[in-house]
Amino acid sequence: MTVLTSPRKQSGVRTALVLPAGLVLAVLAEACSLGLLGLSGWFIARSAVAGAATYSTFSYINPSGGVRAFALARIASNYGNRVALHSAALRRVTAARLRFYDRAAAEPGTARTWSGQSLDRVMADADTRGMALIQATTPFVVGVAMTAGGCLAIVLAGYPLVAVVLAVAATGCAVLAIIATRHADDGSGPRSALRTELVTAVGCWPEMASLGAADHLAHRTLRRLATFERHRFDQAATQARTRGLTRAVTAATLLLAIVVASRRGADVSTLVFLALLTAGVMTNVERLVAAAEARIFARQANLRLTATGCDETRTPMLWATHDRRGLTVSHYVLPETPMRGARRIDVEIAAGHTLVVTGESGSGKTTLLNAIAAAVRAEGTASVAAVLPDDYVFTGTVADNIRLADPAATDADLKGLLGDLLLGDLEPNTMVGVGGRELSGGEQRRLHIARALATQPDVLLVDEPTTGLDTNTATHVLTAMRRRLPYAVVVLAMHERPADPQALRPAWSTVSLDASANVNPLSSGGSRTYEQASVVVTEPPAGDRLGELVPPG
């Protein structure tokens, strides 16, 4: 009977075998380095003493052979340990990524949290966790082994008190490294806050400048930058202080070892041997400072990987439900911007009605649409089509682009759709994209909308539907959207209300994300009703921060 083993399990077995081999080779390589250092120093000092004597029986053949043996063994073991440890580390990185993706795929609702930045974070955290094998585990194992081996060698040389001094100093440095790095932080929080601030500032800079608020925006961004730089400085200063203390302990240990050995009658060559061996052991111990910090960073990365979808910069989550009565969006926390505090938004939109989300660039309109789209798709009870800024016109015919949404659409259907959106000069067989007809910004947007309308969605989300259109064309497009989807919920993100609100009949509502918009306390009712839709904007509760999902009720 043949037993099949999964590739992932085979990889885990190979990692379990490669890792101990790599650690053994790392210990052997460092032992050869210490042996080479101590023997070379002893050899040089002994040769000098022998050369100064009138008569000496000292033979350099055996020590020189030992030096060469240590050197060759160090080269071979160094090469082997690097190959083995990097192989094991890369396997751990791969395993960490696969575990995260498996867990994320198995848990419902995590799709709404995915973004390019969250994927980058996963990659970086998996790298940190995997490389901790080289940056944290290996230095610790090597440091312990070298301390034990060095102390044993010194005891065998006849100087047990020197071994005690070395053991106490090594233990003290290890404890110091652990204490100094227990509050270490990889800076992902301040870095993420600075990144968000910079993206927001770039997006809203033109409008802030036109309002005379550019200085306020610049000062806020500089404060975020100063916070990030202060965090980096504090981390670097703590590490520098710790390394300075460990080096001071190394110097004191070296001096004390020489004094103790001298009082025990050690000759010059033995003193050199003991001093170099002590210095070599303490050099390995000093590396525990960086190893302890790498261990803390790996633990933080592992916590983020374990918390599936928990990313501080993800698309904020919300509750969204859709039924025959319409769409309900609740507990969405609008993030803070340089010109506006955080808010919580709750919306109820009846079927066949429209919500217009207004606000300046950078106010969070696109983020809100993304969050609604992710939540409705995750719920799975309604079809949703979203026309967002990164929509693409594919190379091919107009029909090819629209039939991506509705493969069964006939040429007559396509002509009718194009005519409703005032794209009558485009035929279904018109080539667009690379090598095709060049479309204006307004034409591209209408083609994106046409593709979305072809799906006949229950919920349609459109970001800036009237960009590049004159007033009459914009009114015509909005009217066509509403006429073609009489029972759908439509959410539009625009800089300001449409010039002709009649285009959004039978009923429409607005919610403004600008800093000047009123925030109504929930305790006083806080509900603004526009015909059949209800919009509630409130101050978020103290614990209701960006990205946190608070169950309704």
FENMO-V656947 format. One record per residue. N is the residue number from 1. RES is the residue in one letter. SS is DSSP state (@ for helix, = for strand, . for the rest). PHI is phi in radians with two decimals (none if undefined). NEAR is the number of other C-alpha atoms within 12 Angstrom. Layout:
<<N/RES/SS/PHI/NEAR> <N/RES/SS/PHI/NEAR>>
This chain:
<<1/M/./none/3> <2/T/./-1.65/4> <3/V/./-1.79/5> <4/L/./-1.65/9> <5/T/./-1.96/11> <6/S/./-1.11/10> <7/P/@/-1.00/12> <8/R/@/-1.18/18> <9/K/@/-1.21/14> <10/Q/@/-1.07/15> <11/S/@/-1.10/23> <12/G/@/-1.14/24> <13/V/@/-1.14/19> <14/R/@/-1.10/22> <15/T/@/-1.09/28> <16/A/@/-1.11/21> <17/L/@/-1.49/19> <18/V/@/-1.25/28> <19/L/@/-1.06/33> <20/P/@/-1.07/23> <21/A/@/-1.11/25> <22/G/@/-1.12/33> <23/L/@/-1.16/36> <24/V/@/-1.09/25> <25/L/@/-1.14/31> <26/A/@/-1.12/39> <27/V/@/-1.11/37> <28/L/@/-1.09/33> <29/A/@/-1.10/31> <30/E/@/-1.26/39> <31/A/@/-1.12/36> <32/C/@/-1.14/33> <33/S/@/-1.13/36> <34/L/@/-1.16/39> <35/G/@/-1.09/37> <36/L/@/-1.12/33> <37/L/@/-1.13/30> <38/G/@/-1.17/35> <39/L/@/-1.15/36> <40/S/@/-1.10/33> <41/G/@/-1.09/29> <42/W/@/-1.09/31> <43/F/@/-1.08/32> <44/I/@/-1.14/25> <45/A/@/-1.12/26> <46/R/@/-1.16/29> <47/S/@/-1.15/24> <48/A/@/-1.13/18> <49/V/@/-1.14/20> <50/A/@/-1.14/20> <51/G/@/-1.19/17> <52/A/@/-1.40/12> <53/A/./-1.41/12> <54/T/./-1.19/9> <55/Y/./-2.41/9> <56/S/./-2.56/14> <57/T/./-1.77/13> <58/F/./-1.14/20> <59/S/./-1.94/14> <60/Y/@/-1.56/22> <61/I/@/-1.17/13> <62/N/@/-1.12/14> <63/P/@/-1.08/24> <64/S/@/-1.14/21> <65/G/@/-1.14/17> <66/G/@/-1.12/22> <67/V/@/-1.06/27> <68/R/@/-1.14/21> <69/A/@/-1.10/21> <70/F/@/-1.07/28> <71/A/@/-1.13/26> <72/L/@/-1.15/20> <73/A/@/-1.13/27> <74/R/@/-1.12/28> <75/I/@/-1.06/23> <76/A/@/-1.13/21> <77/S/@/-1.20/29> <78/N/@/-1.08/28> <79/Y/@/-1.08/19> <80/G/@/-1.10/25> <81/N/@/-1.22/32> <82/R/@/-1.19/29> <83/V/@/-1.10/22> <84/A/@/-1.16/30> <85/L/@/-1.21/39> <86/H/@/-1.17/30> <87/S/@/-1.09/29> <88/A/@/-1.14/34> <89/A/@/-1.15/37> <90/L/@/-1.14/30> <91/R/@/-1.13/33> <92/R/@/-1.16/34> <93/V/@/-1.05/34> <94/T/@/-1.07/28> <95/A/@/-1.11/28> <96/A/@/-1.12/33> <97/R/@/-1.12/32> <98/L/@/-1.12/19> <99/R/@/-1.08/22> <100/F/@/-1.11/32> <101/Y/@/-1.15/25> <102/D/@/-1.09/17> <103/R/@/-1.17/20> <104/A/@/-1.15/25> <105/A/@/-1.22/18> <106/A/@/-1.45/14> <107/E/./-1.72/17> <108/P/./-1.19/19> <109/G/./1.57/27> <110/T/@/-1.34/30> <111/A/@/-1.05/32> <112/R/@/-1.25/37> <113/T/@/-1.70/37> <114/W/./-1.36/31> <115/S/./-2.77/24> <116/G/@/-1.03/14> <117/Q/@/-1.21/20> <118/S/@/-1.17/27> <119/L/@/-1.15/26> <120/D/@/-1.05/19> <121/R/@/-1.12/31> <122/V/@/-1.08/35> <123/M/@/-1.04/26> <124/A/@/-1.14/27> <125/D/@/-1.17/34> <126/A/@/-1.12/37> <127/D/@/-1.08/31> <128/T/@/-1.06/36> <129/R/@/-1.16/38> <130/G/@/-1.22/36> <131/M/@/-1.28/32> <132/A/@/-1.08/35> <133/L/@/-1.05/39> <134/I/@/-1.49/37> <135/Q/@/-1.53/30> <136/A/@/-2.13/32> <137/T/@/-1.14/33> <138/T/@/-1.09/42> <139/P/@/-1.03/35> <140/F/@/-1.16/35> <141/V/@/-1.09/29> <142/V/@/-1.13/39> <143/G/@/-1.07/37> <144/V/@/-1.12/29> <145/A/@/-1.11/29> <146/M/@/-1.21/38> <147/T/@/-1.13/40> <148/A/@/-1.11/28> <149/G/@/-1.15/28> <150/G/@/-1.12/43> <151/C/@/-1.11/33> <152/L/@/-1.11/24> <153/A/@/-1.10/26> <154/I/@/-1.19/33> <155/V/@/-1.11/21> <156/L/@/-1.13/15> <157/A/./-1.31/21> <158/G/./1.71/19> <159/Y/./-2.30/30> <160/P/@/-1.08/22> <161/L/@/-1.16/27> <162/V/@/-1.12/37> <163/A/@/-1.11/35> <164/V/@/-1.12/24> <165/V/@/-1.03/32> <166/L/@/-1.12/45> <167/A/@/-1.12/33> <168/V/@/-1.13/25> <169/A/@/-1.13/35> <170/A/@/-1.11/42> <171/T/@/-1.11/28> <172/G/@/-1.08/27> <173/C/@/-1.14/37> <174/A/@/-1.12/35> <175/V/@/-1.10/22> <176/L/@/-1.06/31> <177/A/@/-1.11/37> <178/I/@/-1.16/30> <179/I/@/-1.15/20> <180/A/@/-1.19/32> <181/T/@/-1.84/32> <182/R/./-1.15/25> <183/H/./-1.86/20> <184/A/./-1.14/31> <185/D/./-2.42/29> <186/D/./-1.34/30> <187/G/./1.39/25> <188/S/@/-1.14/24> <189/G/@/-1.15/22> <190/P/@/-1.05/24> <191/R/@/-1.15/25> <192/S/@/-1.15/25> <193/A/@/-1.09/27> <194/L/@/-1.18/26> <195/R/@/-1.09/21> <196/T/@/-1.07/29> <197/E/@/-1.10/33> <198/L/@/-1.15/26> <199/V/@/-1.09/21> <200/T/@/-1.12/31> <201/A/@/-1.11/33> <202/V/@/-1.11/23> <203/G/@/-1.18/23> <204/C/@/-1.82/28> <205/W/@/-1.02/29> <206/P/@/-0.99/18> <207/E/@/-1.28/23> <208/M/@/-1.13/27> <209/A/@/-1.15/17> <210/S/@/-1.17/12> <211/L/./-1.60/15> <212/G/./1.34/14> <213/A/./-1.88/19> <214/A/@/-1.11/21> <215/D/@/-1.12/18> <216/H/@/-1.07/20> <217/L/@/-1.11/29> <218/A/@/-1.12/24> <219/H/@/-1.13/18> <220/R/@/-1.14/25> <221/T/@/-1.12/28> <222/L/@/-1.14/20> <223/R/@/-1.14/20> <224/R/@/-1.08/26> <225/L/@/-1.11/23> <226/A/@/-1.12/19> <227/T/@/-1.09/22> <228/F/@/-1.13/26> <229/E/@/-1.15/19> <230/R/@/-1.13/18> <231/H/@/-1.10/23> <232/R/@/-1.09/22> <233/F/@/-1.13/15> <234/D/@/-1.08/22> <235/Q/@/-1.12/24> <236/A/@/-1.14/22> <237/A/@/-1.16/18> <238/T/@/-1.11/26> <239/Q/@/-1.15/33> <240/A/@/-1.13/20> <241/R/@/-1.10/19> <242/T/@/-1.14/31> <243/R/@/-1.13/30> <244/G/@/-1.09/20> <245/L/@/-1.16/24> <246/T/@/-1.14/34> <247/R/@/-1.20/29> <248/A/@/-1.12/21> <249/V/@/-1.11/31> <250/T/@/-1.07/35> <251/A/@/-1.10/24> <252/A/@/-1.14/23> <253/T/@/-1.10/38> <254/L/@/-1.06/33> <255/L/@/-1.11/24> <256/L/@/-1.14/27> <257/A/@/-1.10/40> <258/I/@/-1.14/34> <259/V/@/-1.11/21> <260/V/@/-1.12/25> <261/A/@/-1.15/33> <262/S/@/-1.11/22> <263/R/@/-1.19/15> <264/R/./-1.51/18> <265/G/./1.47/15> <266/A/./-1.20/22> <267/D/./-1.41/18> <268/V/@/-1.10/23> <269/S/@/-1.13/27> <270/T/@/-1.20/31> <271/L/@/-1.06/35> <272/V/@/-1.08/30> <273/F/@/-1.04/36> <274/L/@/-1.12/48> <275/A/@/-1.13/39> <276/L/@/-1.18/34> <277/L/@/-1.13/44> <278/T/@/-1.10/46> <279/A/@/-1.10/37> <280/G/@/-1.12/37> <281/V/@/-1.12/45> <282/M/@/-1.17/44> <283/T/@/-1.10/35> <284/N/@/-1.15/37> <285/V/@/-1.18/44> <286/E/@/-1.05/41> <287/R/./-1.19/36> <288/L/@/-1.18/41> <289/V/@/-1.10/42> <290/A/@/-1.16/37> <291/A/@/-1.15/36> <292/A/@/-1.13/37> <293/E/@/-1.15/37> <294/A/@/-1.09/36> <295/R/@/-1.14/35> <296/I/@/-1.12/31> <297/F/@/-1.07/33> <298/A/@/-1.13/33> <299/R/@/-1.14/27> <300/Q/@/-1.12/28> <301/A/@/-1.11/36> <302/N/@/-1.16/31> <303/L/@/-1.11/22> <304/R/@/-1.16/31> <305/L/@/-1.18/36> <306/T/@/-1.20/24> <307/A/./-1.43/22> <308/T/./-0.98/33> <309/G/./1.31/36> <310/C/./-1.52/33> <311/D/./-2.25/34> <312/E/./-1.19/30> <313/T/./-2.04/34> <314/R/./-1.27/31> <315/T/./-1.10/38> <316/P/./-1.01/42> <317/M/./-1.47/45> <318/L/./-2.75/41> <319/W/=/-1.66/35> <320/A/=/-2.43/38> <321/T/=/-2.27/34> <322/H/=/-2.32/32> <323/D/=/-2.50/23> <324/R/./-1.13/18> <325/R/./-1.44/19> <326/G/=/2.55/31> <327/L/=/-2.01/42> <328/T/=/-2.08/33> <329/V/=/-2.09/39> <330/S/=/-2.44/36> <331/H/=/1.06/39> <332/Y/=/-1.56/43> <333/V/=/-1.76/38> <334/L/=/-1.29/40> <335/P/./-1.16/39> <336/E/./-1.21/28> <337/T/=/-2.20/34> <338/P/./-0.98/35> <339/M/./-2.01/36> <340/R/=/-2.71/27> <341/G/./-1.37/24> <342/A/./-1.18/30> <343/R/=/-2.44/36> <344/R/=/-1.95/41> <345/I/=/-2.15/42> <346/D/=/-2.20/35> <347/V/=/-2.36/40> <348/E/=/-2.19/39> <349/I/=/-2.15/40> <350/A/=/-1.25/36> <351/A/./-1.02/32> <352/G/./1.52/32> <353/H/./-1.94/38> <354/T/=/-2.21/49> <355/L/=/-2.02/48> <356/V/=/-1.85/40> <357/V/=/-1.70/38> <358/T/=/-1.93/32> <359/G/./2.83/32> <360/E/./-1.28/33> <361/S/./-1.06/30> <362/G/./1.48/36> <363/S/./-1.41/40> <364/G/./1.95/42> <365/K/@/-1.13/35> <366/T/@/-1.13/35> <367/T/@/-1.07/37> <368/L/@/-1.12/47> <369/L/@/-1.09/42> <370/N/@/-1.04/37> <371/A/@/-1.14/38> <372/I/@/-1.11/45> <373/A/@/-1.05/43> <374/A/@/-1.12/37> <375/A/@/-1.20/39> <376/V/@/-1.16/38> <377/R/@/-1.13/28> <378/A/@/-1.15/27> <379/E/@/-1.19/26> <380/G/./1.36/20> <381/T/./-1.77/19> <382/A/./-2.61/28> <383/S/./-1.51/29> <384/V/=/-2.30/35> <385/A/=/-2.16/36> <386/A/=/-2.17/41> <387/V/=/-1.88/36> <388/L/./-2.00/31> <389/P/./-1.05/24> <390/D/./-1.65/15> <391/D/./-1.06/22> <392/Y/./-2.24/23> <393/V/./-1.71/34> <394/F/./-1.41/24> <395/T/./-1.18/20> <396/G/=/2.65/22> <397/T/=/-1.53/26> <398/V/@/-1.04/39> <399/A/@/-1.08/35> <400/D/@/-1.03/28> <401/N/@/-1.15/32> <402/I/@/-1.32/38> <403/R/@/-1.26/29> <404/L/./-1.07/23> <405/A/./-1.56/27> <406/D/./-2.45/22> <407/P/./-1.06/17> <408/A/./-1.53/16> <409/A/./-1.14/26> <410/T/./-1.51/18> <411/D/@/-1.08/23> <412/A/@/-1.14/14> <413/D/@/-1.06/23> <414/L/@/-1.14/35> <415/K/@/-1.11/26> <416/G/@/-1.10/24> <417/L/@/-1.14/38> <418/L/@/-1.14/34> <419/G/@/-1.15/23> <420/D/@/-1.08/30> <421/L/./-1.72/39> <422/L/./0.99/31> <423/L/./-2.03/30> <424/G/./-1.12/19> <425/D/./-1.39/18> <426/L/./-1.73/30> <427/E/./-1.62/26> <428/P/./-0.97/30> <429/N/./-1.65/21> <430/T/./-1.19/26> <431/M/=/-1.37/22> <432/V/=/-2.31/28> <433/G/./1.50/21> <434/V/./-1.12/14> <435/G/./1.43/13> <436/G/./-1.83/17> <437/R/=/-1.16/22> <438/E/./-1.41/17> <439/L/./-1.76/25> <440/S/./-1.29/17> <441/G/@/-1.06/20> <442/G/@/-1.16/24> <443/E/@/-1.18/32> <444/Q/@/-1.07/35> <445/R/@/-1.10/33> <446/R/@/-1.16/45> <447/L/@/-1.19/44> <448/H/@/-1.06/41> <449/I/@/-1.13/47> <450/A/@/-1.04/48> <451/R/@/-1.11/39> <452/A/@/-1.20/36> <453/L/@/-1.12/45> <454/A/./-1.14/34> <455/T/./-1.39/28> <456/Q/./0.89/30> <457/P/./-1.34/34> <458/D/./-1.36/38> <459/V/=/-2.30/49> <460/L/=/-2.02/46> <461/L/=/-2.06/42> <462/V/=/-2.29/44> <463/D/=/-1.67/38> <464/E/./0.91/40> <465/P/./-1.19/47> <466/T/./-1.89/36> <467/T/./-1.07/30> <468/G/./1.34/18> <469/L/./-1.97/25> <470/D/./-1.33/18> <471/T/@/-1.06/19> <472/N/@/-1.13/18> <473/T/@/-1.15/27> <474/A/@/-1.06/33> <475/T/@/-1.08/28> <476/H/@/-1.11/29> <477/V/@/-1.13/39> <478/L/@/-1.11/42> <479/T/@/-1.11/29> <480/A/@/-1.12/29> <481/M/@/-1.04/44> <482/R/@/-1.22/37> <483/R/@/-1.22/25> <484/R/@/-1.36/29> <485/L/./-2.17/30> <486/P/./-1.17/26> <487/Y/./-1.95/28> <488/A/./-1.51/36> <489/V/=/-1.54/50> <490/V/=/-2.05/52> <491/V/=/-2.12/50> <492/L/=/-1.99/43> <493/A/=/-1.86/42> <494/M/=/-2.47/35> <495/H/./-1.19/29> <496/E/./-2.65/25> <497/R/./-1.07/31> <498/P/./-1.08/36> <499/A/./-1.10/20> <500/D/./-2.09/20> <501/P/@/-1.05/24> <502/Q/@/-1.08/19> <503/A/@/-1.17/26> <504/L/@/-1.79/35> <505/R/./-1.07/28> <506/P/./-1.49/27> <507/A/./-2.66/28> <508/W/=/-2.61/36> <509/S/=/-2.39/35> <510/T/=/-2.30/38> <511/V/=/-2.42/44> <512/S/=/-1.75/34> <513/L/./-1.76/40> <514/D/./-1.30/34> <515/A/./-1.15/25> <516/S/./-1.42/15> <517/A/./-1.21/21> <518/N/./-1.25/20> <519/V/./-1.99/29> <520/N/./-1.62/21> <521/P/./-1.05/19> <522/L/@/-1.13/20> <523/S/@/-1.17/12> <524/S/@/-1.77/12> <525/G/./1.77/15> <526/G/./0.98/20> <527/S/=/-1.85/23> <528/R/=/-1.97/27> <529/T/=/-1.87/22> <530/Y/=/-2.05/24> <531/E/./0.95/19> <532/Q/./-1.70/26> <533/A/=/-1.95/34> <534/S/=/-2.15/31> <535/V/=/-2.22/38> <536/V/=/-2.16/37> <537/V/=/-2.10/37> <538/T/=/-2.37/33> <539/E/./-1.21/29> <540/P/./-1.23/30> <541/P/./-1.06/19> <542/A/./-1.02/13> <543/G/./-1.65/14> <544/D/./-1.64/25> <545/R/./-1.70/26> <546/L/./-0.95/35> <547/G/./1.52/31> <548/E/./-1.55/29> <549/L/./-1.71/27> <550/V/./-1.88/22> <551/P/./-1.03/14> <552/P/./-1.17/14> <553/G/./1.53/6>>
